[in-house]
């Protein structure tokens, strides 16, 4: 049988959850404003400090103040017995345990332990939820200094100290209980990262996106495609590099003399989507099409990806498109294609990404053969490791790294197509034993029941590096069974590894380690891969020199 004190606390908790749920849009706007201010403070995106954050924060503070006032009125209004009113409306004092004993059939000693335990638990949970909320807001998809900087840590510690002092000495016990519940909802809301800054221009309108079919690179132009038939491109922009790879100022890379040419639109294709004028078709497949596009009133051209009209009724494909848009919005811009805009036009979802010059690695190998420059090969290996490091720090796995998804641009390699990436939580995207990927670049664990993690991307990285130096995957064979036997049993083609060894023996040593059948024997993720590459050199470069090494090495490659 519930006592009057139990009923009073239960009513207060339910009311707190209802109020917090009703004001959830205000909370989300305030949390987004916090992330925008943090991103702008790091200097990574000047657009992140756009107006609107102050109003959202003030609105959230107002909601909190009004909720606290209502909770206090409830505890002090005397709706229940006087001893219940006293327990909830007064600050913590162990002497108040006698009122707990009066409302519940228990001795004074037991009541004192119950009273102290409940209060201390709620106070600690309030502080813990506050800390975890701030950590979620300042880590997911943001540069590391947004969380690790001294001023940020000082602000968070100060916030926790103030709350601890208020809860221990000033706030009514009932209000501390309500605050812990209130903060729990805020913590749950912060667990879903929301794009901020330049990548978030249209994220709120995005509904569902679908990935291009495996084995095809929809972002890469073909030889017959004229991407610049109407409007000259803007100069290539240097890629954003995470804080640990912040480069010194570099000269502008050379511009290709003959950019690829795009194919014209057919009569049945639209001429505009979501405010973008379509200038030509970059690539298409059975599920989606990528257009060369330009926002009306702007000279900047983008690659605009959209789902084919006949597939809009397929809920599974729509969910895959939605997953791709969410993943791409979180991935850092260092050697990856950046998301610029997302939205839905007349029920048709689209995703706008930065337009990349150059061509995919597989096309380069077909037309010009393997890479013969040791500097260029190391630049490719380093750039892909930097890209994977940013992806893996977000808890993501690419799962389909292959030459078709590596774009060779004048600014360096770029990693594409995260359409089948998944949050690292043990979830399988397909049935057991049928993990996604391209056969000759799949790790041994992708053929079994083991959990596929970042180490599978490390394996695929090694296959791509070998392919760049040799021309084909080190596990290429005449049939599917022979490929699988090589991957899980006989090992890579010796001549393929010898091609890397001839160009760069230290890189070859890291590649062999990355091709270990046991995932535990490989570098754990992209960050571990970068550490292994640095350790394999006579003198380990400082983080800022990594980008410089990539840029200088890339200039030795003829695109």
N, C-alpha and C positions, 0 to 999 in steps of 0.2 A: 504494500500500500504506500503510495507516494505521500510524503509529508507536505505541509504547506510551503516549506522552503524549497523542496524539490519542484513543486508546481511553479513557483515563482521564477526559479532559474530556468526551467524548461520554456516557459512563456517568453522570457527575455531572449533566449537563444533563438527560438523560432522567429520572433519579431526582428531580431538582428539580421538573420539570413534573408528574410523577406525584403527588408529595407535595402540591404546590400545588393540583392538581385535586381531590385527595381532601379537602382542607380548605377548598374553595371556599365552602361555606355559612358557615364562620366568618369568612372574609374579607368576604363580602357583608354580614353582620350588623355587622361592625366599620365598614365604609364607610357603612352606613345610620346608625349611631350618630354618626359624624363629621358627616354632613349634618344630623342632628337637633340636635346641639349648636351647629352653625353657625347654623341657622335660629333657635334659641332665643336665641342671643346677639344677633341683630339686632333682637329684639323683635317680629318679624313674626308669630310663632305661639308663644304661650306653651306650648302642648301639645307642642311639638317636643322639649322637654327631659325627656320622660318617662323613668322609670327603665329600666335595661337596657343603656344605652350603655356603662357602665363595665365590666360583665362581658364584653360583646362585644369591647371593646378589649383587655382583659387576656387574653382567650382568643386573640386574634390575635397579641399579643406573645408569648404562651407557645408558640404554634405556630411563630413565627419563630425563637425561641430554641432550641427543640428541633431544628428543621431545620438551624440553623447548627451546633449541636453535632454532629449526625449527619454533616454535610458535612465538618466538621473531622476527625472520627474516620476518615472514609473517606480523606481526603487524607493523614492521618498514620499510618495503620495499616500501610503498607508492602505493600499488595496487589500493587503494581507494582514495577518496578525502583527502586533507591534514588534515582537522579537524577530520576525522575518524582515520587516521594514528596517530594523536596526542593523542586522547582519549585512544586508545588501547596500544600504545607503551610506555606511560609514567607511572610512579608510581602514586598512588592515590594522587590527589590534587583537592579540591573542586572547585578551580578556573577553572579547565578543564571542568566544567559544561557548560561553554559558547560554547565549541566546540560541546557538545551534542545538545545544543539549535540550533546550526547552521545546524546540520544534521537532526533535527526533527522539525516539526511545533509545538513548545511549547515555553512558556515564560522562562526567565532565572531562575525564582524561581522554576518552575516545573521541569526544566531540572536539577537543582541542587539536588532536592529531588530524582529524578529518578536516577541520577548518584551515589549519596551516597547510596541509597537503594540497587541498584544492586550490587555495590562493597561489601558492608558490608554483604549482604546475601551470596554472593559467598565465601567470606573469612570465614564466620562462617560455611558454609556447608563443606568447605575444611577441617577445623579443626575437625568438628563433624564426618565426614566420616573417617578421619584418626584415631580418637579415637575408633570408632566402629570397624574398621578393626582390630586394635590391640587387642581389647577385644575378637573378634571372634577367632583370631588366638591363643590366650593364655588361652581360657577357654574350648572350646569344646573338650572333651575327654582327657584333661590334668589335673594333680593334681592342687588343688586350689592355692598352693603357686606360680605356674607359673604366675598367674595374680596378686595375692595379696601381693607379696613380696615387700619390700621397694625399692630395686634397680630397679625392674621393673616399679613401679609407678614413681620413680624419672626420669627414662629414658623416659617414655611416656610424663610426664609433660614437661620435657626439650624439647622433640621433638615438642610438641604443641606450646611452647613459641617461639622457633626458627622460626617455620612456621608462627606464627602470626606476629612476628617482620618483617620477610622477606616480607610477603604479605602487611603489612601496610605501610612499608617505602621504600622498595627496588624493589620489583617485579613489572613489568608493569601490568596494570589492565587486559589486555588481557590474560596474563599468569596466573593470579589468577583465571580467569574464566575457562581457560583450565585445571588448576590443580584441581579444584573442580570436573569437569567431569571425569578426569583421576582417581581421588581417589574414585569416585562413583563405577567405574568398579572394582577397587581393593576390595571395600567393598562387592560387589556382589560375587566376586570370593571367598572371605573368609568365606562366609556363609555355604559352603559345607565342613564339616570337613574331613580331609584326615589323615588316620592312619600314625603314625610315630613310630620310634623305632622298637623294636622287632616284633611288631604286623603288620608292614608294609612291610615285606620282599617281598611279591609278590602281594601287593594290586593293583598295577597298571595293572596287567594282569587279574584281576578278571573280569568276565563278568556277570554271572547270577547264582544265587543259589536258591535252593528250599527247603522249610521246610519239616521236617518229618511230617507224619499225626498226627492229634490231638489224644491224648490218648496213644501215644507210645513214648518211650524214646530211640532214636537210639544210644545214647552215652553209655548207661548202659549195661555192659556185663551180660549174663545169666549164670546160674549155669554150663552149659555144654561148656562154651567158654574158650579156653586157650589163653589168651592174651600174655603169656610169654613163649610159647613152645620153641622158638628158642633162644631168647636173653634176659638175665636178665634185669629187669627195672632199670632205674636210681633211686636213692633215692628220696622219695617224697619231693617236694620243698614247703616251707611255702608260703602261699598265699600273694600276694601283698595287702596291706591295705591302703586305702586312707589316706591323711595326718592327718585328724582329728582322725584317729584310728591307728596311727603309734605305733606299739608295741615295747616293750623292747625285747632284745634277748631271745629266747625261746629254750628249749631243743628240739631236733629232735623227732617228734612223732614216736611211735613204728610202725614198718613195719609189715603188716599182714603176718602171717606165711604161709598161703596157698592162693596165689593169684588165681583169677578165670582163667579158662582155655578157650581158644578161639576155635571156629569152623574153620575147614580148608576151603580153597578156592575151589570152584567147577571148573570143567574143562573149562567152558565157561567164567569165570571171568578173568579180566586182572591181570597181575603180577606186573605191574608198572603203576603209574599215576603221571605225573608231577614231575618226578625225585624221587618219593617215591616208595620203594619196599613194596608191600603188603604182610603181614605176616599172615593174617587171617581175618575173618569177625566178627566184634563186634555185629552188629545188622543190620536189613534191614526191609524195609516196602514197601508199594506200590509206594512210590515216590522216595526214596533214600536209599543208603546203606552206612554204616559206617565201615571202615576197620581199623584194626591195621596195621600201616605203619611205615616205617623207612626210612629217607632220605639216599640215597646212599652216603656212606662215613661217616656217622654219627651213633653214638650208641643210639641217643635219639629216642624213639618211640613216635608216635602221633596217635590221632584218626582222620582219614581222611574221610571226608564226601563227597559224590558225588551223583549227580542225576542219576537216572536210564536212560539207553540209549534210551529206547522206549518213554521217555517223553521229549526229547530234543526239539521236535517241538512245545511243548506247551508254548506259550509266557507268559501266566499268571504264570505258575509254575516257569519259568525262572526269572520273575520279583520278585517272592517271595523269590527265592534263593538269588538274588541280594540284596534285602532288608535285609535278614538275615545276609549276609556277612558284609554289611555296619554297621548294628546295633551292631553285635558282635565285630567289630573292635573298636568301641567307648566305649564299656562297660569296666569299671575298673576291675582289676583282683582280688579284694577282695571278696573271697567266690563265684566267678563265674569262669567258664571255659574260659581260655585265648585263643584268636586266634593267631596262630603262622604264618600262611601262607595262601594265597589264589592264585588261578590261573586257567588257562584253558589248558587242554592237549587234542589236536586233537579234539577240539570242545566240550570237556567234562569238565564242571567246577568242581572244588573241593575246599574244605575248610579244612585246617589242624588245629586241636586244641590240646591243651595239653591233654595227656592221664591221666585219673583219675583212681585211684584204688577204691575198694569198690563196692557198689551197690546202686540202688535208694531206697528211703525211702519206697515206696510201697512194694518192694520185701522184705526189712527188716521186715516190719510189718507182711507180710504173713508168713515168715519163723521163726521169733523170737518173734512175738507179739508186743504189745505196749511198748514204752519206760517207764521204771519204775524208772529211776534216775532223781530226780528233777534237779540236776546240768546239766545233759546231755540235758534235755528238755529246760532249759533256754539257754544253749549254742546254741542249734538249733535255738531257737527264735531270739537270738541276731545276729547270723551269717546271717540268712535270712534278718533281718532288715538292717544289714550293706550292704549286696548285693543290696537290693532294694534302699537304700540311694544312692549308686553310680549310679544305673540305672536311678532313678528319677531326679538326679541332671543334667543329660544329656537331660532331657525333654522326656524320654522314658517311656513307660508303658509295662510291661511284658505281661499281659492279659491272661496268661494261667499257673499261679503258681499252682502247685499240687504236690503230693508226687512223681509221676513218673518223675518230672523234678527237684527233689532234690537229689543230689548224696551224699551219706554218705562215705566220704573218711577218711583216717587216719589223714589228716591235718585239718579236719573239714568239715561241709556241704558245698556243692557247688551248686549254682543255674544254671540250664541248659535251653537250648532251647528258644531262643528269636525269633524264626521264625515268630511269628505273633505280635511281638512288633511293635509299631507305634509311630512316632513323635506326641507329644501331641499338636495337632492343631485342634481338633474337628473332624478329618476325621474318618469315619467309614470304616472298612475294608470289611464289608459285608453289606447286605441290612438291612434296619431299623428293629430293633427287633431281629436280628440274629447275635449279637456280638459273636466273637470267644471266646473259653474257654471250660472248662469241667464242666458239669452241676452242680455237687455238690460242686464246688468251685467258682461258679460265683456269683458276687454281684447283689443285686436287680436291680441296674441301668442298668445292662447288658441285662435285659429283656424288657426294654422300649426304649424311644427315648432320654433319657438323655445322655449327653456327658460322655464317660467312661474315667476316669482319674486315677491318682495314687491311689486314695482312693479304687478303685476296687482291686488293688494289696494288699492293707492293709487288706481288707476283706479276700482275699484268703490266706494271711499269717496267719490270725487267724484260718481259717479252717484247714490249714496244721498243726499248733501247736496242735490243738485239736485232729486231726487225729493221730498224733504221740503218744499222751497220751492215746487215747481211742481205736484206731485201725481202725476206719472208719471216714468219714466226719461227722460232727455234723448235716448235712442236708441230709444224706443218707435216702432213703425211697424205697418202693417197686416198684414205677413207676414214670414216669416223672412228671405227674401232682402233685403227693404228694411232690416231691422234690421242685417244684416251689412254692407250697403253704407254705412249711416250710420256704423257703428263703424270700418270700415277705410278709408272714402273721404270721404263728404260731411260728416261731423262731426255734432255734437249739434244738437238743435233750438235755434235762436237764442232763441226765446221762453222756453225753459226756463232758459237761462243768464241771460236778462234778469231772471227772477224772483229769482235769487240776487243779482244786481247791485243790484236795487231795495232789498233788505233790508240787504246788507252788501257794499259794493264791494271791500273788502280781502279778504274771504273769497272773493268771486267770482274774484279774481286768482289765488288759490291753486288754486281748482277748475279754472280753465282750464289752469294748468300741469300739474295732475294728470291732465288728459284729453289730454295730448300722445300722439300715435300712437306715437312712439318712446319705449320705456320709459326710455332713458337721459336723456330730457328731463324726466321726472317726478321728484318726491322719491323717493329710493331705497327708503324703507321708512317705517314708522310714526314712527320717531325723526326722520327727515328731514322728514316731514309736520308734526310738531310744531314743528320749527325754522322751517319755511316759514310756519306760522300765526303764530308769535311775531314773525318778521321783518316780516310784513305789517301789524303794528299800529304806531301811532305810538310807543308805549313798550312794549318787550318785557317781559312779566311774568316775575318770578322763578319758578322751578319750583313753589314752594309755592303761588303765587297761581293756578296753572292750575286746581286743584281748586276753589278759591274762586270763580273765574270761572264754572266749569261749574255749581256749586251755585246761584249767584245768577241766572244766566241761565235755568236750568231752572225756577226758581220762577215765571217769567213765562209758562210754558206750562200751559194747562188740559188735564189728562189726562182 
